Amino acid sequence: MPAKVVPVRFNRPLRSGTVSRYVSPPDDLLAISDSLLANCPIKDWHERAVEYLNSQDTRTLGIACSGGADSTLALLLAYAAFPNLRDKMVVLHYNHKLREDSDKDERFVNELANKLELPHEVGQSVDSSKGDEGSLRKERLDFIFKVSQRRNIGAIIQGHNQDDVAETILWRLSRGSSPQGLCAPRPVHQHGDISLLRPFITIDRAKIREMLSRFKMPWCEDESNDSPEYLRNRIRMNSLNKLKNNVDHDLLQGMTRSRNLLEEQENAIREWMIKAREECILENKVDIEKLEGFPKAIRRRVVSDWLMDNQSIDGVSSVQLDKILKSVEDGDELGVSLSDMVTIRSKNSRLILEKTTSQPSGWERLILPPSQRLYLPGGKSIGFTIKNASASLIEQIIDGEVDQSKEAYCSGKRCPGALYARTRLPGDDYRPIGSPGRKKLKDWMIDRKFDQNTKDSIPLILNSTDEIIWVPGFAPAENQRVDASDSLVIHLTYS
């Protein structure tokens, strides 16, 4: 029978009869790392990441380590497998300061690096209020890239495993993703001048923990990994486990092969797209007639990459991109407003970007894409996510600890179906939470002393029956009030 997996759970909340303790990394790390390598030899790693490491240049090699099982194994395996690179290795750790025991994770990684006689860099969050997955990932990457520039780091090893591949596919499928998104995490991903390496996406999570336990190597277990507040955690604990039990083959092997095939196809699309760009784009304008000569997948990538190359645009939603492509296909006149006062237009069989000089007075109803930002005319944007309603979040909402000019929480059970945004129309009425009754939205805006431009351009968020559920600057609609019985809440943000 495999060894029982017993991680160092020094960040688990105290229970009756338990003692919170800190366990240092053992002193015999060299012997442990050699034993781990014997059980997980280089031939089991992803070959493309190994090829990169074998050809590593004179630049520094970073190893990201949170202290968790995956990154601890990654550090020890890299140390054992590439003794010729040890003098170039530096350990990177970022402390988000989200938990009481975050400092213990940092101490564990520091001791681990010291016992391996490797230099290490530690970053710490200065704002622990941002707990969503996207913000946390951005904080870590910002730290990594700043250190990389200062230390001349050319590549960074990350501890992603085979389960991470499956979770990412399921996560992005639910959002509607292209092959470009579905083939993540890649074994080698170029980010500017830095290569992100994931050699261990061929190894499943259970094997990683079994190996560490067998050789008595402790690790830190982050309790937030068990929280249903995060979508990735729910996918791992619910959807992925059920799929593993329901399919008649090795799910992770199948998902890994799918990821590899998707990456092959994405690379082919990218090569074709580069050639299409050379033909279709001249002086920052897209030749529509030439663009139409390529398959839709290539047209999508050409237009998407062209827009992202323009620094004046913050982002383009899938809804806006679909509208642009449909206009190209149908030969219709195009005028789609993007962020930062930029409009994309079709003129003389060309797609062009124009800076607008005045705020638009109104625009048609747009669907809000879940888990994405919708960029609106005039440079504003709306975000729409569905969150697990933890007790602390419910308390925060009920206590009114929400900036109504920037965000709102609506009841998940009272607002099923799609959400939309539009500007106001004559006759719109509204009843915010706590108000005695409904009245004309125009009158509410007069009471708040909104100027005319704000009245005409501020987005109204509507449910599937065209009822207004939120107007930025006001509380959500009375019938969207969140209470303790809500298991899910809708989080809307405006910026």
N, C-alpha and C positions, 0 to 999 in steps of 0.2 A: 504494500500500500504506500502511496506517496506520503511524504512528510506532512504533518499538519502545519498549515500556514498560520504563524503567530507573529503579526507585525508589532512593532512598537507603537502602541496607540496612546502616546502621551498627550494627544490632543482630543481624546474622547472625553465628553463631559463626565464629571465624577458621579459615580453611583454608590449606593450604600455598600460599605465593605471593601471598596476599591481604593487604591492609592495612586495618585498621579505621580509619575517618576520620570526622570530623564535617563536614557541609556546611551552612553557614548558608543561610537563605532569601535569595534574591537581593534586590538593592536596588530593582529596578524593579517592585515588587509592584503598584503602581497600574496600570501598563501591562498586566501579566500578568492582573490581575483583570478589566480591561476586555475583554481578548481572550477570556478564559474566558466572560464574560457574552455576548459576541457569538456564541460557539459553543454556549452553553447559555442561551438567552434565557428570560425569565420565563414566556413562554407554554408552555415545556416543563416547568415546575415544577408541582407539584400545586396546583390552583386554590384549594382551601380554605385551604392554608397561606399562599398569596399574598394572599388576601382578608384574612386576619388581619393580615399584615404591613402591608398598605395602610391598615388601620384602627388601626395601633398607637397606643396611648395614650401618655401622658407617662412611663410607667414604663420602667425600664431593660430592654434587650434582651440576654439572655445568648446566647453562642455557644459550645457545647461543642466543644472541639478537643483531640484526642489527639495530633495531629501526623500521623496516618494520612492516606491519600489522600482518603477520603470526607469527613472533618471539615475537612481543609485546603481542599478545594474548597468546602465549605459556607461556611467563613469568607470566602474570597475572593469568592465569588458574592454573598453577602449584603452585603459591603462595597461591591462595585461596583454592585449593583442598587438599594440604598437609601442614597444619600449623605445624605438628610435624617435618617437614623436613626443616623449614625455617632457623634454626640455622646452617644447613649444606649447604645452597644454596649459590652459587656465580655466578654472571652475567658475561658473557664473550662477549666482543665486539672487532671486528677487523676493523680498519680503513684502507681501501685500498688507500686512498689519490688520488682517480681517478677523483673526481669531486670537484668543488669549494665548495660545501656544505657538503662534507664528514665530516668535523669537526663539523657541526651542528648535523649530525646523532650521532656522538660520544657524544656530549654534551647532546643530548636528552636521550640517554641510561644511561649516568652517573647520570642525574637528576632522571630518572626513578628508578634506583637502590638505590639512596640515599633516595628517598621518601618512598621506601619499606624497608629501613634500611637493605639493603643487600650489602655485599662487592662486588666489581666488579673489573675486570681485563680488560685492554685495550691494544691492540697491534696495531702498525702502520707500514705500508709498508715503506720500505726504497728505493724501486724501483718501481715507479708508471708507468714505461714504459711497463710492462707486463700486457696487458689488456685482454688476451684470457681467456676463461672460465676455462681451465684446470689449468693454472698458478694461477689464483685467488683462486680457490678451494684449491690448494695445500698450498698456503700461509696461508689461514684461518686454515686449518687442522694442519699445522705445529705449529702455534701459540697455538691452542687449546690443542694439545698434550704436548707441553712444559709446559704450565700452569698446565695441569692436573697432570703431574709428580711432579711439585713443590708443588701443593696444595693437593695432594693425592685424586684427583677426580676419582671416580669409574664409574660415568655415566654422560652423557651430554644430556639434552633435546634439540631437534632441532624442528623448527617450520614447517617442511614439511607438506603440505596439500594434499587433494585428487586430486587436479589438477596436483600437482607435480608428482603423481603416473602415471597419464595418459600421461603427457609430457615425462616422462622418458621412458615409454614403446614405444611411437612413435619414440623418439630420437634414442633409441638403436636398434629398429627394422630396422631403415634405415641404420645402420652400420653393421647389421648382428650379432645378439647377441644370446647367449645361455640362457637357463632358469636361470642360475646363474646371468646374467646381467639384465634380464627382470623382476626379482622379486624385484628389488630395486625401491624406498627406503624401506627397511625392517622396521617393527616397533621396532625391537631390533636387532642391529647389533654389533657383538663383534669386536673391533679393538684393538688387543693386550690385555692390561689389562683394557681397557675402553669400556663401553657399550654405543653405540649411540642410543638414544631413540627417536622415532617419534610417539608420542601418537595421533597426530592430522591428520594422513593420511586418516582418515575416515570422515573428515570435508572439504567441498569444499570452494574454495577461496571466492566465492561470499558471503557465509554465514559469513565468518570471518569478512569481511569488513562491512557487514550489522550490525553485532553485535557491533563492535567497534563504528560505527557511531551512533547507537541507544543510546548508553550510553555515547556519547560525549567524547570518548577516542581517542585522535589524534595519528597519527603515521607518520613516515617519508616515503615518496614515492621516491624511487630511479629512476631517469629518465632513467638510463641505461636499466631498465627493459622494456622500450618501444623502445629500439634501435634495428633495424633489423640486426645489425652487428652480433649479437649472434644467433646461431642456435636455442637454446632453446626458445628465444623470438619469432623467426619466427614460430616455431611450436605452441607456445601458441596463438599468435595473428592470425595466418592464419589457419593452419591445424586443431588444436583442436576446435576452434570456429566453423569451417565448419562441423566437425564431430558431434558436439553437435546439430547443427541445422538439420543435415541430418538423423541421426538415429531415430528410432521409440521407443526408450526407454531411460532410464537414462544412458548416456554414462559413467559418472564417477563411478556410482555404478558397472557397468559392468566391467570397467577397474580395479576397486579395487578387485572385485571377481577374475578376471583373475590373478592379482598379487598374491593374496592369494593362488590360486591353483598352480601357478608356483613355489611359495616358498615351498609348500608341496612336489611337485615333485623334486625340487632341493635338499631338505633335504633328500629325499629318495635316490636320486642319490649319494649324499655325503656319506651316511651311507654305501652304496654298494661300493663306491669308496675306503673308508677307509679299508674295508675288502680286496678289490682287491689289494691295495697297500701292505698289509701285505703278500699276497701270491706272488706278482710279483716282489717286489723290495728287493734286498739283496745286501749289500755292495755298495749301490748307483748305481746298475746296474738293468735294467729292463729285466726280463725274457720274451722274446717275445712269446714263446709257451704258457706260462700261461696267458699272456695278451690277446692272441687271443681267449681264452675261455670266455671272457666277451663281452657284447654288445659294440657297437662302442662308445656310449655316455660315458660308464665307461672307455674305453680305452683312450678316449680324456682327461678325467679328471685326470686319473692316470699319463699320460705323461705330461700334462700341469702342474700339481702340483709338479711332480718330478723335472721338469726343473726350476720352480719358487723357489724351495727349495735350488737350487744351487746359492749361492751368486755371483758366477763369471759371471752370465748371467744377463744382463740388462733387457731383455725382449724378448718375442717370439711372432712374429706376427701370425695371423690366417693363413696366406699363408704358413708359415714355418711349423706350426703344422699340417695342412692338408697334406703337403708333407710327413711328418714323418709318419703319420697314414696310408697314401696310401702305403708307402714302407713296413710297417708292414703287411698290408693286402695282398699285392702282393708277399711278400717274396723277394723283391728286395734288393740289396746291398744299404746301406744308407750312405750318407755323406753330411750332411747339416751344413753349417757354421753358427754359431750364433755370438752374440756380444762378445767383449773382447777376441778375438782369441780362441774361443771355438768351437769345431765341435762335432756334435752328429753322432755317427756311429753305425752300426750293426756289431757285431763280436761274433761268436760262439753262435748264437741265443740270444744275449743280446744287449740291447741298452746301449751304454756307452758314456761318455763325455771325449773328449780328448783336451788337450791344444795344440794348434798349435804353432810352433816356427818360422814360416816365413809368410810373407804376401802372399796371393794368387795372382797369376798373372792374373786371369780372371775368370768370371763366367757367367752362362747363363742368358737370359732375365727373369726378375721377374716382376710380376704385382704389382703396388703400391696400397695397400688397402686404400681407402679413410678414413680420420680421424683416421688413425693409423700410427705408425712408422714401417717401414720395416727395420729390422736389416740385414745388409749386411756382406758378408765375410770380415774379417779383423777388425770387431768391429765398423764400421761406420753404420750410419742409415739415412734413408730418411723419412721425413714427408710430407704428402699431404693432404691439406684441401682446401675447397672452401669457400671463404668469400664474404660477401656483400661489394660492392665497394662504401664505403662512400666517400664524397667529400674530407675529410681530408686524407684518405688513398690514393686516386688517386693522390692528390697533393704530398704526401710523395714519391710515386713511381716515378712520373714524374720528381721530383726534384732530384732523385737519392739517396735518403736517405735510402739505402739498402746495407747491407754488402753482396756483391756478393759471398764471400767465404762460407757463411752460409745460404743464403736464396735467393729466387727469386720470383717475381710475374709475372704471365703470364695472358694474356687476356682470360677471360672465354668464350667469344663468338668465339674466334679463335682456341680453343682447346677442342672440344667436345670429348666424349668417354673416354676409359680407358687410363691410363698412365703406362709406364713400365720403368724399369731400367736395364742397362747392362753395361759391360765394353766395351772399344773401339774395333773396328774391322778395318782391313785394308781398306782404302778407305773412311772412315768416313770424312765428311766435315761439316762445320759449319759457320754460319754468325751471330755473336752477334750483339745486338742493337748498332747502331752507327758506325759499320765497313763499309768500302766501298764495300765489296763484300764477297763471300764465298771463303774459302780455306781449305785445309786439316786440320783436327783437330790436326794431328801430328805436323803440322807447328805452329799452335796456341800455343800448349803446349811447343814447343821449344822456341818460343818467350817469354813465361812466365817463362822459365827456370825450368820447372817441372822435377824432377828427374825420373828415369826409373820406380821406384816402384809406384810413383804417377800416371804416365802415364798409367800403366797397371791396377791399382786398382780403380781409381776414377770413380764413377758412371756417366753414361750419362742418362739423362731423355728423354724419347721418347713418342710421341703421338701414337695414334692408327694406323697411317700409317708408323710407324718406323722412323719418322723424329725427329732429335734431337732438343729438345726445350730448354734444359738448361744443362750446364756443370758447376758444382761448381767451382768458381774462375773467371767465365766469366759472362757477362750480358746474359739475356735470348736471344733466337733467335729473329732476327729482326721482323719476321712475328708474334711474340707473344707480340709485344709492347702493353702495356696498355695505353688507352687514356680515355678521359672524357666520352665517350659513353658507356664504360663498366659498367654493373650493377653487374657483378660477376667477381672475380679474383681468379686465382689458386695460392695458396701460397705453395711453396716448401721450405723445410728446410733440411739442411745437417749438421750432427754433428758426 
